[in-house]
Amino acid sequence: MKHNMTGIIIQARMSSTRLPGKVLKKLARRTVLWHVVERCTHSKEADKIIIATSTDKSDDAISNFCASRHIPVFRGSLHNVLKRYYTCAKKFGITTIVRITSDCPLIDPHIIDAAIRLHRKSRADYVGNNLHRIFPRGLDVEVFSSNILTQAMRSARDNYAKEHVTPYIIQHGKTRAYTVPPAYRGNFRLTLDEPNDYTLLKFIYNKFYKSPRIIDAAQVIGYLKKHPKIAKMNSAVAQKNTAAIAVLGGALAKDKQTGTWRTSTLQDKGDKFGVQNDRLRVIAASYLAKKYPNDVIIVSGGKGQLKNVPQAPTLAHVIKHELMRQGIAEGRIIEEDKSGTTYEQLLELKNIMTKLELKKVKIVSNQWHLPRIRAIIIHRSELNKMSKISHLALIPAEKILLQINRKKWQPIIKEAHSSARMKTRIRLEQKGIRDIKAGSYKFTPLPERYGRKTVDE
């Protein structure tokens, strides 16, 4: 057995919720899975290709497909895909794992090889082109070591990490982003999730596929750039994201020099409750967004205390554009601009969680704000079931910034929390928590759209 083996593991299942059996649908008289395997065989850096499917009866068809074509297959857990990858890699002696999904019939061997080479050269635990998404969905390649996979297998606890394989690895390992060449860049969908995706892929295969040569993905991207009407065949399909980062806005300030609205900072006077410092939330959220490139970003907040200022924008609008200036793609960001208070933000977030079927939500706010958020969720009957809809993680912005650059942020955060204005804010937050627990928290009429009668100020 080769001491260092690089293996492409293609995860496949028949039980897709949006397009069941999609991997065995036909493109140019061959199945989608056949094309994915065929394209991977053109990799010059990979030593082995394996299909990793589940032991569920529905996936017998995939196992039979592999057996009839002498393709190595491994069967493991249906839902714990992390365990499936770990056990598969261990069984076949793979030390460098290339993760490919079976719904990508235009996966490109050149990109696969470039990512493998970068992984070897950089000595990173993980290399992925999705850390810097400037390419179409369907060309995703992730490369990681068996050591970090073993660590993830032993330490990952939540279901999201187990289902999606690499979240723990990206969070805890040394990562390196692979930036695809210009010819492969574009905002298109070359993956198979829904019927409209299948329509476009059938068109592409009918036009470009000439057996035995595989389709040049860069050529397809160039064609779609010149023919936007063709690209629109599936442009309305929303990428299904099961995890989100929610940024709860607090206050805006008008820049004295430029006259533009921005999120509040420690230098601002603050409102009657003390200083806010939303800017920390934005910086922390942008870091998390880059750390978790597949997460959707929810920015929350209406005008709040600026509701009587006609020219004032919403908190959500300002936070969205500040995140975009931090390099976060506009298409990842969802604006929730109706809420006026923390309680309303949580109600709106609950609705979004339900609508998008989110399985994991990271709520980002300031350290002083999160205890009251937790108290509202626990003590309000209409919110205390949020954790049953999705796994919730309350993340202090300050903690993230200290992880990014402790030397820079520690003195800033220490000075902020020792200021009189911040002490006022924290004191009132603590009183609010006591009142929530005691049932004496002050409420005001709730807008009719919520169908209830009270909301916090």
N, C-alpha and C positions, 0 to 999 in steps of 0.2 A: 504493500500500500504506500502511496506517495505520502511523505511526511507532512508537507504543506499542500493541502488540496483546496482549490477554489471551486465551489459548487454553486450552480444556479438552482435555487429551490423555488418552484412556481406553485403558489398556493391556488387551489381550485376547489370549487364546490358547486353543486347543482341547485342549492336552495337559496338563490338570490331572491330577495323580497320584491325587487322592482322588475326584474326580468328573469324569471326562473329558467334554469337550464341554458343560460346564455352561452356558457363556454363550449357547448356542443352545437350551437347554431352554425349554419354554413355561411362561408364567405368564399365565393369563387369555387364552389363544390367541395371545399375543405372546411373542417370545423375550426372555430375560433382557436380552440386549444391547440390544434395541429399547427396553425400558423404561428402561435406564440412559441411553441417548441422549435419549430423550423427556424424561426428568426434567431432564437437563442443559440442554435447550433453554429451560427456564423461567428460567434464570439471566439476570439483567438486566445483569450486569457483564462477562460473557464475550463476546468478539467472534467466536469460532470454536470448533467442536467437531470433533475428529479422533480416529479410531480408530487406535491404534498396535499393529499385530500383527506377526507375524514372517514371514520368507520361507520358513519351513518348510512343506512340502506340506500338513501337517495343518491349517494355517491358511488354506488356499485357501477354505474354507467361510466364514470370517469376511470375507475380501476380497470374495467373491461376494455375501455378504449386504449389505455396504456399497455395492457397485456397483449392486445392484438397487434401493437406496433413496437413491441419490445422496448418501451420507454420505462425506465426505473420509476417505481411508484412507492410512496410511503403513505400509510393510513394512520391517522391519529385523532385527537380530540376535535370535535366539530367547532366548539366555541372557544376553547383555549388554544388559539392558533400559535401563541408563544411557545407553549409546550410542544405543539406539533413540530415547529421549526427546530426546537432544541433536540427533541428525540430523533428527528430525521437526520440532522447534522451529525449527531453522535453515532447513529447507526452506520452512516456512510463515510465516517471519518473525515468530514469536511471541517477545515480550520478557518476558511474565509467564506462567509455566506453571502450570496447575492440574492436579494429578495425581489422577486417579480410576481405580479399578480396576473391571473389568467384572463383578465378582461382587457388586455392591452395588445391587440393583434397587430399593432404597428411599433411595438417595442423595438428599439434600435440597437443592434449589436455594437456599433461604434461607440455609442454612449455607455453601454455596459462595460466595454473594454476600458474606456477612458476613466470611468469611476473605479474600476478594479485597480488600475495603475496608480491612481491618486491615493487609494487606500494603502497600497504597498509603500509608496514614496513618503506619504505624510506620517505613517505609523499611527494614524488616528484609530480610535475604536470604531468609528462610524463615519462613512462618507455617503452623502445623498445629494442628488440634484434638487430634491424638493425643499431643501433648506433655503434655497433662493429661487423661488418659482417664477421663471420668465419663459416657460416652455409649455406646450399643450399638455393637458391631462392625457395620460396614456403612455408617456415616455418616462415614467418614474422608475428610478433605479436606486436601491439602497444596498450598501455593502458594509458588512460588519464582521468583527472577529468572533470566533467561538468562545473566547474568554468573556467578552462583554455579554454575549448571549447567555452564557452560563450564569453570570451575575444577575441578569434580568430574570432568568428562570427561578433563581433562588430568592430574589428580593421583591419582585413585582407583586403587589397585593390586589390592586383594583382590577375589576373586570375589563375596563377599557384598555389597560396596558396588555392584558392577556389576549384580548381579541385582535388588537392592532399591532402586536409584535414589538414595534420599535419605540413607543413613547418613553418607556423607562430607559432604554439605551440612549436616546437623544438627550434626555434630562440628566443622566448621571455619567455618561461616557464622554470621552474627548471626541468632538465632532469636527468635521471638515466639509464645507460645502463645495460641491462640484458645479461649476457654472457652464451650462451648455453653450456651444458655439452659436454665433448669430444665425446661422442657417436653420437652426432647430428652435428658434424662439418664436413665440406667437401665442395669442390667447384663444386657443381652439380646444375642442374636445375630440380626442382620438381614442377614447376609451369606450367601453360598452356597459352602460348602466340601465338605459331605458330604450324603448322602441325607436325614438328619434335618433339615438346614437347608432343603432343598427342600420337605420336607413342611410345615414351618411357613410358608414363603413362599407356597406354593400356598394354604394356608388363609387367609393374610392377603389375598392378591389376590382370592380368591373372595369374601371378605367385604367388602372395602373398595373394590375397583377399580370405578369407574363411568366408562367412557370417554365423553368425551375428557379428563375431569379426572384428574389424577394423585393418587395416594394421599398423604394428609397423614401424614408420618412421626411427627409429634408425637402425632397421634390414635392411631396404632398403638401407640406406647410407652405412652400412657395406658391403652389397652385391655389391654395385657400386664400392666401393674401391677395392674389389677383382676381379671385372670384368670390367675393364676400357673400353673394347670394347662396352659394353652395354651402359655405360655412354656417349659414343661418339655419340649415336643416336641423341642427341640434343645439343651437346657441341658447335656446330658452330652457334647456335642461339644467337644473340646479345640481351642483355637486353635493352629494349627501355627506354632510359633516356631522359626526356624532359627538364632537367635543367642542367646547366654546370657552372663550375668555370674555368675561363680562366686566366692563369698566363702568363703575357707577360715578357719574359726575356730581360735583358739589357746588361749584361757584365759578363764575367768569369774572374777568377784570378787563378794563379797557386800557390798552397800552398808551401811556402818556406821550410817547414819541411818535408812534405811527398812527394812533387813533383806531387801531384794529382790536377786535375782541380776541382774548386768549384765555387759557385756563389760569386759575389763580396760583400764585406762588407765595412763599413765606414773606416776601417783601411787601405784599399787598396788605391793606388795612384789615381786610376781612369783614364779615357781617356782624350782626348783633350777637351772634353766638361765638365769635372769635375767628381766628384764621383757619383757612381750609387747606390750601396747597394741593390743588388737583394735579399740578404739573408732575408731581412724583408718580401719580397713578398712570399718567400717559407714558412716561419713560419706562416704568416697570412693565406696563402692558406691551409696549413695543418690543421689549426684550423677550417676554414670554411668547409673543406672536412669532418671533424668529426662532425661538426654541421649539415651538410646536407649530410647524408650518401648515399642518392640515386643519388646525382649529379655526373656526369662524370667530370673528371678533364682534361682540355686541357692545355698542356704546350707548349709554343710557342717560337721559336727562333732557327735560324741556327747558323753558326759560326760568323756571323757579322764581326767585325773588325779582327777576327782571321782566316778569310778565306784563308789567305796565310800561315797559320801554319798547316802543314800536320797532326801532331799528336794531334791537338786540337779537342776535341769533340764538339758537338753542344750544345747550351744553353738548348734546350729541353731535351736532354739526361741527362745532369747534374741535371737539376731541377727535372726531373722524379725520379732519384735515391735519391736525397735529400728528396723528399716527401716520398719515400718508407722507408727511414730511420726514418721518422717521424711517421711511422705506417700506411701509406696509401697503400692500396692494388694495386699491379701493374695492375690488370685487369681493374681498374677504369680510368687509365691514358692514354690519347691519345697524342702522340708526333707529333707536327708540327715542322719540322726541316728544312724547305726550306727558310723561311723568313730571310731577312737580316736587315730590318729596322722596325720601328713602323708601318709605312704605309703598308708594306708587311704583317706584323703580322695581321693587321686588315682585309686585303683582304683574307688571309688564314682562319681567324676566321669566316668571313662571309660565305665562302664556306662550312666550317664544320657545321655552324649553319643551313644552307640550307639542307645539306646532311642528318643531323641527326634530322631534324625537331625540333630543340630546341625551347622551348617556353620562357625560361628565362636563361639569361647568366649574371654571375657576373664577371666583369673584374677586376682583382686584380693587382695593380701596386703601385708605390710610390706616395705619395701626390703631389710631384712636377711634376710628369709625367702625371697624369690624365687630367689636363686642356688641354694639347696639344693633347692627345688622343681624348678628346671631340671635340676640334676644327677641327681635321682631319675628324672625323666622320660627323660633321655638314657641313663642307665646301667642301668635296669631293663628287661629285655627285654619284660616284659608291659605296659610303659607307653610305650616309645619309639615305638610306632605311633600314639599319640594324635594326633599332628599329621597323620596320614593320614586319620583319621576327621574331624577338624575343624581349621580354622585356629586356632592357639592364640596368644594375646597375654598375656604376663605383665605386669601393670600395678602399679607401686608405689603404694600408697595416698598416700604422701607427695607424689609427683609430682602427683597429682590435686588434693590440697589446696592445693598451691602455685599451681596454675592457678586455683583458685576464689578464693583470697584470700592472696596472697603476704605482704602486710604482717602479717596475723594469724598465719599458720602458720609462717613461716620462723623466727622466734625460738623457737617452741615445739619445732619439729622439731630445730633446732640444739642446743638445750639437752638434748633427749632423747638425741640421739646422742653427746653428750659426757659423759653420766652414766656412773658406774661400772657400774650395773646393765645398761645397754644395751651397754657395751663387753664385759661378760661374755657377754651373749647373742650378740653378733656374733662374738666369738672362738670360741665353741663351734660356731656355725653354720659358720664357715670350716673348723674342724677336721672337722666332719661331711662337708663337701664333699670335703675331701682323702681322707677314709676311704672315701667312696662311690666316688671315682675309682680308689682303690687296691684296692677290693674287700674292705676290712677293716671296713666299717661294721657297727656292732653291731645285731644283729637279735634279735627275740624271737618266740615262737610266734605264728603268724597264725591268727585265728579260722577255724573250719571253713568258714564261708560263702564264703570266698575260694578255697577249694580249693588253697591253697598252705601252705607250712610256716613262712615267716618274714615279719617286718615290723619296721620301724624303731621305736625308742623315741622 
